[in-house]
Amino acid sequence: MTSTLILAGRLGMLLGLVSAILPFSLVAADSSNASKPPNVLLIMTDDQGWGDLHCHANDSINTPVLDQLSHESVRLQRFFVSPVCAPTRAALLTGRYPGRCGVAGVSERLEVMRGDEETMAEVFANAGYRTGCFGKWHNGAQYPNHPLGQGFEEFYGFCGGHWNLYDDPILEFNGKAIETKGYITDLITDAALSFIDEAGERPFLCYVPYNAPHGPFQISQQWFSKYSDGILSAKTAAVYAMVENIDANIGRLLSKLQQRQLSDDTIVVFLTDNGPNGPRYNGGMRGAKGSVHEGGVRVPCFIRWPGQLQAKDCQQIAAHIDLLPTLAELAGIDWKPAHPLDGRSLVRLLKDGSDESFADRVLITSRPDKANLDQLGRAAARDQRFRLTIEKGKTQLFDMQTDPGQATDISKQHPEIVDRLSAAIDRHHRQVQPIITAPRPIPVGYEEVPSVFLPAVEAHSSGEIGFANGNGWAHDWLSNWTRPTDSVSFDVQFHQPGNYEIIVHANASVAGTQVTASIDDRSTTGALALTSHQRVVRPDLDTDSQPRLMMEFDRKSLGTIEVADTSQVKTLKLTADAESTFHLDLGGVTLVRTESESAKPMHLFVLAGQSNMAGRGKMGDEDRQPFPNVMMLNKAGQWVPAIAPVHFDKSVAGVGLGRTFAIQYAKANPDVTVGLIPCAVGGSPISAWQPGGYHSSTKTHPYDDAAKRIELAKQSGAVKGILWHQGESDSNDDAAKIYKPKLQDTLERLRTLSGGDVPILIGGLGQFAERPWNEARKKIDAAHRELAQEMPHTGYVPSDGLTANSDLVHFNTASLKEFGRRYFSAFQSLTQ
């Protein structure tokens, strides 16, 4: 739970456009059986161990969907991943060991995959596939490490290692923070289902990395009570409940394929990212999550393709690094990897049950020590029979055929095997050591991403400053900042010169605490207000573990610093001081590239009213493409490229009319920057647009909130117009009688706030044949037309001929865009 979620704008748009027009560089995987490239549904769960399935002899858990999927699939019985989350994800996406991708841990930027890695999404997008990622990314939050910069056209989820609240979480959709309603696993599934529903002629790669059953251990009582029987620990009961919920959601995905008659045309892959996150049933294997032993890295992997792959067990070793080359070959993609792969295609193994070329194969597992990355850390090598492990300098060898539980070290009896496998580990370490020890600056200043959040967990601190939860994992923050001699710093690589606004997300115990930000010899200082945000215990079902703390943060702009030289990594340093003893908590810093004094002037437009102004149109790829010089004020109060949805009043916000209006205005006025101020609130009656008015369903104060946003926006430019569309909520007898004077009062107040006689445009209500107007709606429409005649500099925008969504309340996407063009035409007529 945090108010400091600052997310990049829409990224990687060009990838989507290019892949949409490229011809398929594909050949049919089996010309006798397949007439078009197969879809790929790649599902991975988080911290679900090999034993967390009923079909793996665990009678304590119920997983009917995954059990059936296993029955229908090729089952890779000796399938291995990395000991922890982020390295597995990097290897899965690239076909390369995580160390080669720069990934050596799970936090403090050790989880960030290098931007120049070629991912599965890029391979499939370049072959004509639609690509979507839904869930936990955990390989970098800032562009180009963000999923939208790594080949995915669509992203819904979060980028960190975990999320604090699973009910009604604030997630990211295509670079924008959105409020949601529901349980996180269900929401991720909903987004993936929508992606599949939008499937056209292009095949799709749908990557669904669920974040459960990773902690926090939060699940509704409905699921939890089934396992909370007094025998299982609370944590294990929660995990099993979370897994059963995942199982049901995977059932929804598979049912969707069946409903759309896509089952036979879709390769379904299921795996998990490491061993179980705690001691529980795991098939008698040694180790759990984090371990380089078998139990830490052996996971289920099922691959189903009806009619193409026959269900069977495969006993030869395979790994996460193999899935990219395997899926590419199954899809018939003619592809030359940009970087050497460690993985190998498993197609022959999947088809025949064995592959003789795998006989001498050795798989490497590495778990670097984040405090000593230049040293080996923990590691293992696994061939078809043996596992060699190195922990704290101690080498052990186990015969996995005769001793699957790794009870007996046989290293002294087989020195030649120890030498061979140790040499493989040493060779791998020497190759990746320069990569994982290289600097990891935070990338800032890409043209598509004017705003970048630097979380506290990616900072360096001095003195007594430390992490509030002690571990520095995602959502932790820096605390105990009490001395002027202490400091916090970030390593930043600026990719474009310019003026950068420094916004700190911090809470201060003393009003007026001075925080100074410096880059090179330039600095800026701001005074923090006294904040009373308290530490909150995260609501976990695991009652035996140390509770995790959460905190919300206020935001304060310290001013701007000009960065001219981008050739070297810079240090952003923060110091603090106060007249008395102070205590500071820091959640992070946002850097916003701002326009210089010589930049184009900004023309602002207020978008006010209710849901048809907020927009409920279905979004397509073109709606997520930035348009030059068209910006919007996001929920965090930052100017970011205007992409759909512009509004954030409700999670269902979609395409609206404001962005189309802005694009038309920008085309007609190329020497200005257009700034949209989204203020509309779905369902809000005119009473909510009076000072102090409250809208209960969204828990907002529409007029008061709009006033604040307009004042904030005016710091960047001048308001040139107000676009209004509202009245549906007042289309009843009582409200319609008093509607006109209230609307006039509202519009006059908005005009005063905006700074003078700015033009006002009032849009007509929807005229849908399927839903004839009642008398009240006719009065509302009359009020709109009359005010457009009576108020100076005010125009009416007709809605004749526009059509509705199926709800017969909201205009559909095409009509909203046409409405936006009509608003612009009306604006031109009014201003000319």
N, C-alpha and C positions, 0 to 999 in steps of 0.2 A: 504494500500500500504506500504509494508515494505520489506527491504532486509534482515531482521533478521529471516526469517522463517527457523528454524532448526527443523527437524522432525526426529522422531525415526526411526530406521531401521525396517525391517520386523519382526513382532512379532507374537507370538502365533501360529507359524507354526505347532507345534505339535498337536494343536487342530484340524487343518484341516486334518492332516494325520490320526489322530485317528478316526475322524468322517468318513473319507473315507473308513476305513476298518471295522468299527463296523457294525454288523448286525443291522437292524432296530429293535429297541425296541418298536415296534408299533403294535397296533391292529387297524383294519379298523374302522373308525368312524361310519359307517353304512354298514355292510357287504352286505346288499341287494342292495346298490346303489354305493358303492365305492370299487374299486378293489385295490387302492393304496392310500398311505397317501396324503392328499391335500397339495398343495403349499400354502404359505401365503404371500400376498402382503400387507404390513402394511405401510400406508401413513399418515404422520402427517405434518401439516403446522405450521408455526411459527408466532404467534401473529394475526392469523385470528380468529376473534370473531364469536360467534354464528350467528350474524346478517349479516356476510359477505358472504351470499349466496342468490341467487335470490329466491330459493325455501323456504326461511325463510321470505318471504314477503318483500324482499328488491328489489324494482323495479329499483334501481339506479345501480345495478351491474348485469353483465351477466356471469352466471356460468352454461352453458348447460350440461356439462359433469357431474358435481357434482349433478346437479338437477336430471339427469337421474339415476345416481348411487343411490341417495336417494330413488328414486321411486322403484328401484330394491332390496332394502336392508331392513334389520331390522333396524329401526331407534330408537336409545336409546334417548328418548326425555328428560330425566333427567340424563344426563351424565356429570360427574364432573372431573376436573383435578386440578392441583395446580395453584396458582396465577401467577407464572412466569415459565420461560423455563426449566431450569435445573432440578428442583424438579419433574416436570411432566415427564421428560425423564427417570429419575431414577426409579420413581414409575411404569411407563409403562414397563420398561425392567425387573423389579424384582418382581412385584406383591406385593411390600411392600411400606409403606409410606416413602417418601423421607428422613425424619429424621432418620429412622432406617438404611438407606444406607449412612448416613453421609452428605447428601446434604441439605444445609440450605440457599443457595443463588445462585447467578449467576456469581460471580467473586471472586477474591482474595482467591481461593481454596475452597470456600464454595460450589462450584458447583461439586466438585470431589466426585464421587461415590467410596465407599470402594472397594478395589481390590478383596476382598474375597466374594463379593456379587455374587450370582448365577443369571445370566441374561437369558433372553429369548433366546439369541443366543446360550448360552451354553446348555440350555435344548434341543433346537432343534438340535444343532450339535451333541450332545451325542445320539440323536435318529436317526442319519443318514442324517440329512438335510445339504444341502449347505446353508451357511449363508453369507449375504452381507448387508452392511450398506452404504447408499449413501446420503450424505447431511451433516447436522449439528449434531455433536455428543454432545458436551457441558456437558460431565460428566467426564472430565479429559483428559489431553493431554499426560501425561507421563505413560509409562508402569509401573504397570499392569492396570492402569486406562484407557488406550487407548483402542479403540474398538478392535484392533487386539489382545489385551490381555484379552478381555471380551467375547470371543466366536465367533467373526466375522472372517471369513476366508478372506473376502475382504472388503476394506474400501476405499471410494472415497468421499472427501469433506473436512471438516475442523473441528477442535476440540473445538474452542472457542465459545463464546456466540454470536458473529456476525462476519461478514466479511466486510471489508471497501469498496471494489470495486467489483461490480457485473459483470462488463464487462471484459472479458479476465482475470479472477482471477488466481492467483497462488494457486493451491489446492494441496491436498495430495492424493496420490494413493498408498495404501499399504506401508505407511511409508516413501514415497519419495515425495518431492516437485516437481510439474510439472507445466509448463506453459500451458495455455489453450487459446482457441479462441472461444468466444461466451458468451452468457448470462448464469449466474450461474444456474438458474433453468433449462434451456435447457440442460446444461452440466451434471447436476445431473441426469436428466432423461436419457440422452444418456448412462451414466454408468450403470444405473439400467436396461436399455433395453439390453445392452450387457450381463449383468449377466443372465437375463432371456433367452437370445438367447443361452447361453452356457448350458442351462438345459439339463442334460442327464437323466439317470434313477433315480438319486437321486432327491427327492423333494427339494424345496428351501424355505427359509425364506428370503424375500427381504424387508428390512426395509428402507423406503425412507422418512427421516425427512427433508423436504424442509426447507430452512432458510427464505424464503419469506412468508408473506409480512413484516417480521421484517425489521427495518431500517438497513442500510441507504435506503432511498426511491429513488431507482434508477431503471428506466425501460425505454426502448426505446420510442422515441416520437410516434412511430407507435401505441403503446399500451396506452400511457399517454394521447394523444390528444383526445381520445374517451371520457375521463372522465373530462378533464380539460375544463369545460364549464362555468367557472365563478360563478357557484353556489356552487359546492363542494370546500372545501379547497384544496390547492395543495397537502397536505399530504394525505387526503382522496382519492383524484383523483389518486395519485400514488399507494396507497394501493389497490384500486379497480382494477387498471390496472395490478398490480402484481398478484392479485388473479385470474384475467381472464387468465393471462399467465400460472399460475399454473394449472388452469382448463384445458387448452389446453394440457399441458404436462401430466396430469393425463389421458386425452383422449388417448395420445400416449401409455401410459402403458397398458390401458385396450384394446386398439386395438392390441397391441403385444400379449396379452393373447389370443385374439380371433384368430389372424393370426396363432398362434402356436397351436390352438385347446386346450388351457389350461384353458379357462374361467370356464368350469364346474368343473375343478380339482383344482381351486384356491379360497381360502378364501380372499376376499378383505376387508380391514378395512381402513376407513378414519376417522380421528379426527384432532383436533387442540390442541395446547399445553396450551392455556390460553385465557382469554378474549381479546377484541380488544386493540391494542396499541394506544389508543387515543379515544376521544369522537366522536362517530358516531353511526349510527343506530345499536341497539343491542336488538331489540325486547322489548324495554321498561324495561329491567332489570336494577337494580341498580349496579353501579360499572363497571370497566373495568380492563385491565391488572394490576396486582399487588394487586387488592382488594380481600378481603375474602368474599365479598358479591356475590350474584348469578351471576351478570354480569361479574365478574372477573374469574369465575371458571366453569361456565356451557358452554359447547361447543358441536358442532355436533359430533355424532359418528354413522357412517353407517357401517353395516356388511353385506356383500353379499357373498352368496355361492349358486349358481344356483342349483336347484334340491334338496338341503339339508335344506335351510332356506327360509321360505316364507316371502315376504315383509310385514312388519307390523310396527305399532308404539308400543313401550313399555314405559310405564309411570313410572315404579318403578325406584328408584335411582340406579345408577351404577357409576363406576369410573375407572380411569386409572389403578388402582391396580388390576382390575378384568380381564384385557385382557390377561395376561400371563396364569393364570389357565384356562381361557375360551378357548384360542387357543390351549393349550396343550390337553384339553379334546376333542375338535373338531378334532384334528389331531390324536387322539387315542394314545397319548404318555403315556406310563406307567412310571410315574415319582414320585419320592419322594423328595420334596423340601429340599434343604440343610439348609434353614432357614425358620422359621415360616412365613407364608404369611398373609398379611392383606386382600388381595383380595379374591374374591370368584368366582367360575365358574358361568357364566351367561347362560350356555347351556340351562337349562330348561326355563329361561326367553326368550331366543332367539327362542326357538321352540314353546312354549306355549303362549307367550305374557305376562306371569306373573309367579311369584314364591312365593308361600305363605311363604317360609322360610325367605323372605326378609322383612316381615312386620315390624319387630322391628329394622331394620338395621339403624345404625348411621355412617355417613361418616365424617371424620375429615379433616379440612383444616388448615394448619399452615403456617404462614409467619413470621419467626423469624426476629428479629432486629439484623443485623450483628454486631452492636456495643455492644449489650447486649444479647448474645446467651444464657446466663443462665436464662434470664427472658422469660416470655411467648411470648411477642410480640403480633402480631395480629393472631387471630384464629377464627374458626367457626366450628359448628357441624350441620350437616344436616340429618334429618330423612325424612320419606316419606311426611311429611307435613310441618315441621317447620325448620327455620334456625336461630340458635343462633350465634351472632357475638360478639367478644371481641376486641375492639380497644381502645388503650390508657387507658386501665383499665375500660372502659365503656362497660357494657353488654347490648345487645338488643336482642329481640326475635321477629320474624316475621312469620306470617302465610302465607306460600307461595301459598296456594290454593286460599285464598280470597284476598291476597295482594301481587301479584307476583312482583310488583315494590318496595316492602319493604318501604312503606311510613309511616307505623304506628308501633311503638314499643309496643308490648303487654306483655312485660316481667313482669310487675306488676300484670297483670290479671292471669298469669299462672306461679306462683313461682315453682310449682312442675316440670314443663317442663324445666324451667331454671336450677333447681338443677340437673336434670338428664343429660341434655346436657353439662352443665358446668363440671360435674364430669367426663364425657367422655373426654373432652378437657384436664382437669387437669391430668387425668390418662395417656393420651398419652404424654403430655409434660414431666411428670416425667420419662417416659420410654425412650424418645429420648434425653433428655437434656444431659446426660453424653456422648452420641454419638456425638452430633453436637458440643460440646465444647472440644472434644478431640483434641490433636495436629494434625496438617496436614502437616507433612514434605513432601518435594518433593522427590520421589524415584529416585535414581541414581545408576548406576553400575550393571545393569542386563547384563548378558553375551551377550544376543541377541541385546542389545542396547548400543553401546559404546558411543553414543553422545546423550545428553539430553539438551533441551533448557529450561531455567528458565526465564519466561517472567517477566518484571518489575512489572506487576500487582500482582505477587505472592510474592513480596518482602516486607520487613519492612524498613521504612526509619526514619531518625532522623533529627532534626533541621528544616530548612526551605524547605527541599526537599518535593515536592508534585507532584501530577499527572498533566500532561500538560492540560488535558481536565477536570480535577477536579473530575472525578467520579471513575476512576480506573477500568473501564470496559475493555473488551478485546481490544487489540491494543493501549491502553493508554501507556504512558511512564512516567518515573520520570524526572522531570525538576527542575530548580532553585537550582541546586547543585552548590553552590558558596563558601562553606567554608570548610577548612580542618577538622573542628571539626564535620562536618556532615558525615553520613555514610548510607550505604544500606546493608541489610543483607537478607539472605535466610535460611530457615530451611530445611536441607537436610538429608535424610536417605540414607547412602551409603550401598549398598547391597553386595559389593565386594571390598576388599582392592585393592589398586593399585595406580598408578600415574595418576592424573587427570589434564588435561590441562584446564586452565581458559581462556576463550575467552569472552571479553566484546563487546557488541554491543552498541557503544556510539559515540557521537559527542562532540568534544571539541572546545571551543572558543579560546583556547590558545595552540599553538604548544608546545609539550613537557609536557603537563599535565600528572602528574604521578598518576597512579591508582594502588593501592595495594590491593591484595586479600589475605585473611588469613583464615585458618582453624586450629583451636586449636592454637598451638604455631608455626605453619609453615606459611610462607607467600611468595609471589612473586610479583614483580612490573614490570610494563611496561609503556612506554611513548606513549601517544596518539598523532596522527598528528592533525593539524588544519583541521577541516572539515567545509564545507560551506552548508551542507544540511539545507534547510529551511523548516519551517512548511508550510504545504499545506492544504488548505481548502478542505474538502471532497465534491465531487460534488453531493449534494443531491437536490431532487426536492422539499423537504419541506422547503419553504422559511421563515416560521414563527418561526422555532426553532433555538436555538443557534448552529452555525456551528461547526461541529467536525473537529479537526485538525489531520493531518497525518504527519509522518516524516520517512525518510529512515535513516539507521544507518550504519556507518563503523564498521568493525570488527577488533579487535586487540587482539592477544594472549599475555597474561601477563606472561606465563610460566606455569610450572607444580607444583603441590603440592602432596606429597605422603600422602595417607590416609591408615593407618594400622588398626585402631580400627573401626569396623563397628557396634559395639554393641549398640551405643547410637546415637541419633539425633545430627548432627553437625550444626554449624552455619558458613556459608560462608559470610564473611564480606568484604565489599569494602569501601575504603577511597580514597580520592583524594587530590592532592595539586599541586600548580604551583608557579612559581616565581613571577607571577603577578596575578591580579584579573582574575578569570576564571569562566566559566559557562559550566556545563556538562549536557547533556541529555543522559539518559540511557534507552535503549530499552529492555535489558535483558542480560543474561549470558548463555553461552554454556559450559557445562562440558563434556570433552571428555576423556574417560579412554584410556590411552596410554600404549603401551608395555613398560615393564621395560628393563633395560640394559641387563638382562640375557634372554630376550625373544627371540623368533625365529627371525632370520634376515628376512627382507622384500625384495622380488624380484619383481621388477616393470616391467610392460609391457605397452607400449603405444599402444592405439587403435586409429588409424587415418584413414582418408579417408572420404567416404560419407555414404549414408544411409544403404547400405548392411553391413557396419562395425558397424554403429550405431545400426542396427537391427530393422526390422519391422515385426518380427515373432509374431504370436498370443501367448499370455502368458497363461500358465496353472499353476495349483497349485505348481507343482514341480519347476517351474521357479522362484517362490517367496520364496523358502526355502533357507536359508543361507547354505553354505557349509563351513565346518571347514577350517579356515586359508585362506579363499579367501575373499579379501576386495576390495573395490572400492573407488575412490576419488569422493565424491558427488559434487553437484553443489556449495555447500557452502565451499568446500575445506576440507572436513572432511573424514577420513577413516571410512567407515561403511561396514557392511556385504554386499557382492555382490549379489544382487537379480535383477531380470529383472523388468524394463528395466535398464541396466547399464548406458545408455546414456540419455541425457536430451536435445538433440538438437532441438527436436520438440515434441509436445504432443503425436504424433503417435508412438514414440519410443517403441519398444517391445523387443522380444528375439533377441539377436545377437549371433555372433560366439565367442566373447571374453570370455564370462563367461564359456562356455564349454571348451575352451582352458585352462583357468585358473584352472578348476576343474581337468582336466587331468594332468596338471603340478603339482598341489598340491598333487594328488595321487602318482605321481612319486617322489615327493620331500617333504615328510612329515615333515621334520625338518625346513621348511621355511614357511613364510607367503607370499601369492601371493597378489600383489597390482595392480589392473587395473587402468589405467589412461585414462578415456574416453575423446577422443578429436574429434571424427568423427562428421561431419556436413552434414546432408542430403542435396543433391543437389549441393554440393560445387564443382566447377570446379578446375582444377589444378592452375589456376590463383589466386584463393582465398587462395592457400597454399603458396604463396610467402610472404615475410615480407611486412606488410602493406596491404596485400590483404583483400578485403571486400566482404562478401557474403550478398547481399541485402535482400534476402527472410528471412533469420534468423537474420539479423542485427548483424552479428558477424564477427570477424576477425580470421578465422580458424587457420592460422599458428601462429599469435601472441598470441591467446588465448591458443593454445596448448603449446607454449613455456613457458607461465606463469604456466600452470598446471604441466608441467614436472619439472620445477624448484621447485615448491612447493612440489611435490611428492618426489623429490630426498632428501629432508630433512629427509625422513623416511627410505630410502633404496637405492638400486642400480638398475638402469634400466638394464634389461637382454634381452630385445627384443623389436622390433617395428613390429606391425601387421598392414599391409596396405591393404585396398581394396577401389579402386576408379577408375574412368574412364568413367562411364556412361555419365556424364555431358559433357565430351569432345569428345563424339562419333559423331562428325560432321567434315566435310571436313577441315575447317579452323583450328579448335583446334587440330585435330589429327596430322596435319603436324608439329606442334611445341611441341607436348605433351612430347615426350621422354626426351629432355634435361631439360624441366621444372620439370618433375617428378624426374629425377636424382638429380637435384639441391635441390629439396624439401627433398628427402630422405637423402641426405648427410647433409643437415642442421639439420634435426631431429636427425640424428646419432650423430652429433657434440653436440647438446643440451643434448643428453642422456648420453654422457660421454665416447666416444670411439667407437671402432669397434663392437658395439652391433649387433647381427643378425637382419636382416630385412627379413620379409616374405611378398611377394606380391601375392595376391589372384587373380585368374582368373575371368573374367567377366562371368555373367550367360549365359549359352548356352541353350536357350529354343527353342524347335522346333517350337513353335507357333510364335516366333519372330526372324526370321533369322537375322544374323549379316549383317550390311552394310559394305562397304569398310572401312569406318572410324573406326568402332569398331574392325575390323581385325587389323588395324594399332595400335590401343591401346593395343590389346592383344599381338601383336608382340613386342611392346615396353616393356611390362611387362616381357615377356620371355627373351628378349635380356638383359635387365638390371639385371635380376636374374643371367645371365651368366657372365656379364661384371663387375658388382660391387662385391667387396669382401664380404664374409659372408652374402650373399643374396640368398634367395631361392624363387622358384615359387610354388604356391599351386594350383593344378588343380581343376576345378569346374565341370569336366565331370560327367554327371549323376544326378546332383543336379536339383531340380525342383523349380518352382516359385509359388508365390502367384497369385491370379487372375489378379493382375495388370501387370504381365509379366515383372516386373522390379525388384522386391525384391524376394529373396529366401524365401521359406516358413520355418516354425519353424524347421521341421525335417531336412531340408537341411542345415540350418544355424548351427544346432548342429553338423551335420556330417562335415560341413566345419570347425568348430572349432576343431574337432578331427583331420582333415587333417592338419590344421595349426600346431597342436602339433606334429604330426608325422614328418612334414617337419622341425620343430624346432629341434626335436631330431636328425634327420639326419644331419642337418646343424651343430649342436654343437658337435656331436660325431665325 
